[in-house]
Every structure is written in structure tokens, then in C-alpha cells.
Amino acid sequence: MDTPRTVYFHIDVNSAFLSWESVRRLREGKSDLRLVPAIVGGDQSRRHGIVLAKSVPAKAFGIVTGEPVAAALRKCPTLTVVPGDYDLYIRMSDAFMEILHRYAPKVEPFSIDEAFLDMTGTDLLYKDPLTAADLIRETIRDELGFTVNVGIAENRMLAKMASDFTKPDRVHTLWPDEIETKIWPLPVEDLLFCGSSTAERLISLGLRTIGDVARTPEEILVRHLGKHGKTLHEYANGIDRSDWSREPETRSVSHETTMPRDVTDAETARLILLSLTERVAARLRRNGDKARQVSAYLTYADFTRRSRQAALPAATDVTEELYAQTVRLFDQLWDKKTPIRLIGMSAGQLGGDDGFRQMDLFDGGRHERLEKLDKAIDSIRSRYGRGSVTRASLLGNEVSLRKRRDDEQPGDSSERS
């Protein structure tokens, strides 16, 4: 029997943050931001921040993602500016991913607003890939109120490039026999992961199109760009050997605690969860791992067990980033009144630090600062003991939390599988 052709979809929400804000406003009876010059990002009264997302009418004024809000307002003084709302984006992302899971046997979240679908072997479920893609695209539009682009190819890299073709609300293919006509004429900066500095270097070598890169001997690119030159040569020829898709791994690190007395108040529950997350994050850092998924779980006093998990926007070992997502899941799980006997959290889909992190326009350097803070705390605790540094939110509660941990044995666990 012939091996089935591999088929990947890349699903990308069109102008996600602006689309999601528009959907919320329409549900509130307000106007659609997508139909007027509008951006998401910063405080209009203070003219701070950068453009996180823009409408098509805003694009017509020359407004680009990543530029200062003040610059965008100079281009269009009547521009509507709305602040970012990360909680809204998480909720919309969850709904988006839920639909993807309905139609695909394997969903690989790549960021908060995009995912890969492994559609290999689904020939009996769908007439053809285009039919499946249209079904997914139309379901998202009809149920959630926003549009997506779908790229279809035999590997993830080509699927992602295909989804960047004409927008919005479109489906594009990029099969091997379409590479020469569809992407070779494009400028080098359109090649996946070819940043501005790399593009300038390629142009200085006389390579202005993706086709130029594809036809250049690999050894010449490696001589000028190192290992990245090899990758770009492969990408230009439609070859994807990379592991940037970050397929889920089975390993995980978890920590849980069984309380001597049932917990009935949210503040105590969250403090316990923070303490657990600190330990899991520290273990990740010791092992050189980063997590792409977190889970929260609890056991009620009647021994009913509940759990919930979610993908992270980017792989991380930072305590505060893991905690923010975990406590959100926990708040969704608990009804705030049923007594809790056990609380736990887990970090999964682990992988080493490959140096790649999806750009987050909300970050403003915060991730780097939190990484440095965690490293400093780890260093101090390694030298002087765990109790030498305590987070401000745990002050006054550390004794009771420590007593719980001392009383937990053997119910407390921290394991990796």
C-alpha cells in the first residue's frame, strides 16, 4: 500500500486582536472596527504604545503593525484606537482552537492566533483538502464571527507561507509543483524566518527574490550566512527539515499538594497554586526545559477530580508566565464554593531552549526581565536555601504553606514522565 501524501494546514486568524475586539463590540451593539480606520494598541489619550493590529482601512493610510501609536495618529488623526485585552484574546483563542479540534485528528498550536493541522490520511473524511479547509474556515466565520486564512501544503513551512498569500478569508495551496510559480518570484524578505538584516545581506549578494536564493549553490549561502544559509536554501526549495513546529512531547513536570484542611477561599487557593508553579518552573529551568502547555487540576472534598489544560502563546520556563495561565485555568475549574482537598499543576509539551521565541508585541521586554529575575532567585536559593527569597504575594503565608508541604507526605508529588 502506498504511503499517503502528507498534508498540513496552517490556520491563521486575520488581524486577530482587531478581529476579536470587533466581534466583542458587535455583540455589544457597537460598530465593526474592521470597517473603519482602527488599530489595537496603546492608550490614545497618552499616545503610548505600538500598533498591535490594524484594520484594512487603517492599512490604506500607510499604518503598519509595530509602529508607534503616535506615528499612526499622525497618518490618520481620526484613527480609532482601542487598548489590548489579553483576557479576551485568550478566550477567543480557546474557542478558535476548539473548532480546529473538531475537524483535525492532530492540532499543533503555534501561537495564540495560529495553528498547524496534520490532515494526513483524512481522505475518507473529506472530499479533498480544499473542501476540508473551506469547511473549517466557514465554521469559524459563522460561529465565532471572524475570518481566517488557510494554507495547504505537504509540510508546515510551505503551509505557513501559503497562509500569508492574499487575505482575508482565503484558502491557498502550495504544493511542490507550485513553488516555482507561487513563491520564487517573491522578494527575499517574504521567505519564512528571513529577517530584515538577513534580507539586506542577501540583497547585497545580488539575491533579490526567493527564486534567486533557491538557485544559488548552498555552499555559497552557508559561507555568507552560516547554518542559517542552509535553512534558507532549503526553505526556498520547499524543503522543511526543521523542528520549529514544536510537536507535543510526552514529558511533563507536575506538582500537587493535598491539604490537611479543605480550602474554601480563592486567595488561599491561588497562593498554593503560585507556590506549586514556582517549584515546577524552577525544575524546568534546572532541566533546561521550556513548556508549551500547562494544566491545572483539583480534587474536591468528595474526591471528584477536575482538570483543564491550555497551550501557551510561546514556550517558557518563567514562573509568572506559567502562573498567569495556570491560575486562569484554575479559576475556570473551580466554582469558588466547593471545598478543595488537592490542588495541582503541570507543565507539558516540553522541549529544550532552541533560541526561538515567537515575537510578542505586548511584551516590551517583560519576558527578558522576568527571566533574569527567575535566574537571580534560583541563584540565591541555591546558595542560601529556598527560604532565603519569598515572593511578596506569599509573605505572611509562607509559614502556613510550608506547614502544608511538611504535612503532605506522601501526597505531594513532583514528577517528570
MIZA-336945 format. One record per residue (C-alpha): residue in one letter; x negated, y negated, z. Coordinates in steps of 0.05 Angstrom, whole numbers, padded with zeros to 5 digits, always signed. Example, Ala and Ser with C-alpha at 12.3 -4.5 7.8 and 13.67 -1.06 7.14 Angstrom:
2
A-00246+00090+00156/S-00273+00021+00143/
//
This chain:
417
M+00000+00000+00000/D-00026-00069-00019/T-00044-00116+00038/P+00008-00172+00040/R-00014-00242+00019/T-00028-00286+00079/V+00020-00344+00084/Y+00013-00403+00132/F+00058-00462+00142/H+00035-00527+00173/I+00094-00566+00201/D+00081-00639+00216/V+00132-00688+00244/N+00137-00751+00201/S+00114-00811+00243/A+00131-00772+00305/F+00131-00824+00360/L+00172-00874+00320/S+00219-00820+00295/W+00231-00794+00365/E+00244-00864+00392/S+00292-00876+00334/V+00331-00813+00349/R+00339-00834+00422/R+00362-00903+00402/L+00412-00877+00352/R+00442-00832+00406/E+00449-00895+00449/G+00486-00930+00392/K+00427-00974+00373/S+00397-00987+00304/D+00348-00940+00269/L+00276-00964+00277/R+00257-00926+00215/L+00296-00974+00171/V+00263-01038+00195/P+00191-01062+00205/A+00176-01028+00272/I+00119-00997+00310/V+00108-00957+00373/G+00052-00983+00416/G+00034-01034+00469/D+00073-01090+00501/Q+00100-01142+00452/S+00103-01197+00505/R+00029-01186+00524/R+00007-01167+00453/H-00034-01110+00482/G-00049-01040+00457/I-00054-01009+00388/V-00005-00984+00336/L+00012-00911+00352/A+00064-00902+00297/K+00096-00945+00243/S+00159-00946+00200/V+00156-00945+00125/P+00179-01018+00122/A+00122-01036+00170/K+00073-01000+00125/A+00095-01046+00069/F+00066-01105+00108/G-00002-01070+00109/I+00004-01047+00182/V-00038-00985+00196/T-00040-00935+00253/G-00094-00951+00304/E-00099-01026+00292/P-00085-01076+00349/V-00013-01094+00361/A-00033-01168+00358/A-00060-01157+00287/A+00004-01122+00266/L+00046-01180+00292/R+00004-01229+00252/K+00020-01189+00190/C+00094-01186+00207/P+00118-01236+00260/T+00188-01204+00261/L+00160-01136+00276/T+00198-01094+00327/V+00150-01066+00379/V+00170-01011+00428/P+00126-00982+00482/G+00105-00909+00481/D+00145-00859+00523/Y+00105-00796+00533/D+00161-00760+00572/L+00207-00770+00512/Y+00154-00742+00465/I+00144-00680+00508/R+00220-00667+00508/M+00225-00676+00433/S+00163-00634+00421/D+00193-00577+00463/A+00257-00579+00421/F+00216-00581+00357/M+00174-00520+00378/E+00237-00482+00399/I+00264-00486+00328/L+00198-00463+00299/H+00200-00401+00344/R+00269-00383+00315/Y+00242-00375+00244/A+00169-00353+00251/P+00140-00290+00282/K+00079-00329+00306/V+00076-00404+00324/E+00009-00437+00338/P+00019-00508+00367/F-00037-00553+00342/S-00016-00617+00376/I+00047-00647+00406/D+00078-00660+00337/E+00049-00606+00292/A+00041-00531+00290/F+00019-00474+00245/L+00066-00416+00229/D+00038-00349+00208/M+00091-00327+00158/T+00052-00267+00132/G+00097-00208+00120/T+00163-00245+00124/D+00182-00229+00052/L+00242-00186+00075/L+00268-00243+00118/Y+00265-00299+00066/K+00271-00301-00009/D+00204-00337-00015/P+00161-00385+00025/L+00194-00447-00005/T+00263-00422+00016/A+00238-00410+00087/A+00204-00478+00091/D+00267-00514+00067/L+00309-00476+00118/I+00262-00497+00175/R+00257-00569+00150/E+00333-00577+00143/T+00347-00545+00211/I+00300-00594+00246/R+00331-00653+00209/D+00403-00631+00222/E+00395-00610+00295/L+00343-00659+00321/G+00352-00719+00275/F+00281-00727+00250/T+00242-00703+00189/V+00180-00661+00179/N+00132-00644+00123/V+00115-00572+00109/G+00050-00549+00077/I+00046-00478+00050/A-00019-00442+00034/E-00059-00378+00045/N-00099-00408+00103/R-00088-00461+00156/M-00136-00512+00127/L-00101-00515+00060/A-00033-00514+00093/K-00052-00575+00134/M-00078-00612+00073/A-00014-00595+00035/S+00030-00623+00090/D-00006-00690+00082/F+00017-00698+00009/T+00077-00742-00007/K+00121-00759+00053/P+00171-00757+00086/D+00216-00696+00089/R+00179-00656+00036/V+00151-00586+00024/H+00086-00576-00014/T+00045-00515-00034/L-00030-00510-00042/W-00045-00440-00069/P-00115-00423-00095/D-00096-00436-00167/E-00071-00506-00148/I-00134-00530-00113/E-00168-00558-00175/T-00108-00598-00197/K-00079-00620-00129/I-00139-00637-00085/W-00202-00642-00128/P-00181-00710-00156/L-00170-00738-00086/P-00222-00784-00053/V-00272-00750-00006/E-00241-00783+00055/D-00178-00742+00043/L-00216-00677+00056/L-00197-00648+00123/F-00243-00670+00180/C-00284-00715+00134/G-00290-00778+00177/S-00307-00847+00153/S-00382-00842+00167/T-00386-00775+00131/A-00346-00803+00073/E-00395-00861+00067/R-00453-00812+00067/L-00421-00771+00012/I-00406-00832-00030/S-00478-00855-00022/L-00497-00788-00054/G-00451-00803-00112/L-00396-00756-00088/R-00331-00794-00091/T-00278-00740-00099/I-00264-00674-00065/G-00279-00642-00132/D-00349-00673-00131/V-00361-00641-00063/A-00335-00574-00087/R-00381-00573-00148/T-00443-00595-00110/P-00490-00538-00090/E-00480-00521-00017/E-00554-00527+00000/I-00555-00600-00021/L-00497-00616+00026/V-00530-00578+00083/R-00595-00616+00071/H-00559-00683+00080/L-00504-00665+00130/G-00528-00603+00166/K-00477-00549+00184/H-00420-00597+00171/G-00441-00599+00098/K-00429-00524+00092/T-00360-00531+00123/L-00340-00588+00077/H-00364-00549+00016/E-00321-00490+00037/Y-00261-00534+00051/A-00267-00569-00016/N-00265-00500-00049/G-00206-00477-00007/I-00245-00431+00039/D-00229-00433+00114/R-00276-00394+00159/S-00267-00440+00219/D-00235-00425+00285/W-00204-00495+00294/S-00134-00467+00294/R-00146-00441+00364/E-00105-00378+00362/P-00077-00358+00430/E-00123-00316+00474/T-00101-00266+00526/R-00145-00292+00581/S-00117-00336+00636/V-00134-00365+00703/S-00080-00368+00756/H-00070-00386+00828/E-00009-00378+00873/T+00009-00383+00945/T+00062-00351+00989/M+00083-00399+01043/P+00093-00378+01116/R+00155-00423+01116/D+00200-00435+01056/V+00191-00501+01021/T+00253-00544+01012/D+00226-00613+00994/A+00197-00636+00928/E+00139-00675+00957/T+00111-00615+00994/A+00121-00570+00932/R+00084-00618+00888/L+00026-00625+00937/I+00019-00550+00939/L+00021-00547+00863/L-00033-00601+00859/S-00078-00561+00906/L-00068-00498+00864/T-00082-00536+00799/E-00147-00564+00829/R-00171-00494+00841/V-00152-00468+00773/A-00184-00528+00738/A-00248-00520+00778/R-00251-00447+00758/L-00242-00466+00685/R-00300-00514+00689/R-00344-00463+00724/N-00330-00413+00668/G-00339-00464+00612/D-00266-00454+00590/K-00211-00501+00569/A-00137-00484+00569/R-00086-00498+00514/Q-00026-00474+00554/V-00001-00480+00625/S+00052-00442+00664/A+00089-00457+00728/Y+00126-00404+00766/L+00161-00396+00833/T+00196-00344+00875/Y+00257-00364+00915/A+00271-00341+00986/D+00317-00287+00957/F+00257-00263+00915/T+00287-00287+00849/R+00228-00306+00804/R+00228-00361+00752/S+00174-00385+00705/R+00163-00433+00648/Q+00104-00448+00602/A+00084-00501+00551/A+00028-00517+00503/L-00018-00575+00520/P-00029-00631+00469/A-00103-00614+00470/A-00148-00562+00503/T-00171-00587+00572/D-00202-00568+00638/V-00184-00636+00670/T-00146-00629+00735/E-00099-00688+00725/E-00081-00668+00654/L-00065-00596+00675/Y-00026-00620+00735/A+00016-00670+00696/Q+00043-00616+00650/T+00049-00563+00705/V+00089-00608+00752/R+00135-00626+00694/L+00149-00552+00683/F+00159-00541+00757/D+00210-00598+00761/Q+00248-00565+00704/L+00247-00498+00740/W+00269-00519+00810/D+00339-00543+00828/K+00309-00584+00885/K+00350-00548+00938/T+00339-00472+00937/P+00284-00453+00987/I+00219-00431+00954/R+00176-00374+00981/L+00120-00374+00929/I+00091-00426+00881/G+00040-00413+00826/M+00009-00440+00763/S-00031-00410+00707/A-00076-00438+00652/G-00078-00395+00589/Q-00099-00392+00516/L-00170-00403+00540/G-00229-00419+00497/G-00299-00448+00502/D-00315-00521+00491/D-00326-00527+00416/G-00334-00603+00420/F-00269-00616+00382/R-00212-00654+00413/Q-00151-00680+00375/M-00152-00756+00376/D-00102-00785+00425/L-00085-00857+00413/F-00054-00861+00483/D-00119-00842+00516/G-00160-00906+00516/G-00220-00868+00545/R-00180-00840+00603/H-00196-00767+00586/E-00271-00781+00588/R-00264-00818+00655/L-00225-00760+00685/E-00276-00710+00660/K-00332-00749+00694/L-00291-00754+00758/D-00279-00679+00760/K-00353-00665+00748/A-00372-00712+00805/I-00322-00679+00852/D-00347-00609+00832/S-00419-00630+00845/I-00403-00659+00914/R-00362-00599+00935/S-00415-00551+00910/R-00466-00586+00954/Y-00426-00604+01016/G-00365-00558+01014/R-00295-00562+00988/G-00270-00605+01045/S-00321-00660+01031/V-00276-00693+00979/T-00200-00697+00982/R-00152-00730+00933/A-00115-00789+00961/S-00048-00756+00949/L-00069-00698+00993/L-00095-00739+01052/G-00055-00724+01113/N-00031-00659+01082/E-00096-00622+01073/V-00094-00591+01142/S-00025-00560+01131/L-00044-00538+01061/R-00108-00507+01086/K-00070-00472+01141/R-00022-00444+01089/R-00081-00418+01048/D-00112-00386+01110/D-00045-00352+01125/E-00035-00330+01053/Q-00080-00269+01052/P-00070-00226+01014/G-00012-00260+00979/D-00055-00315+00949/S-00089-00297+00883/S-00135-00329+00834/E-00150-00284+00776/R-00170-00281+00704/S-00146-00227+00656/
//
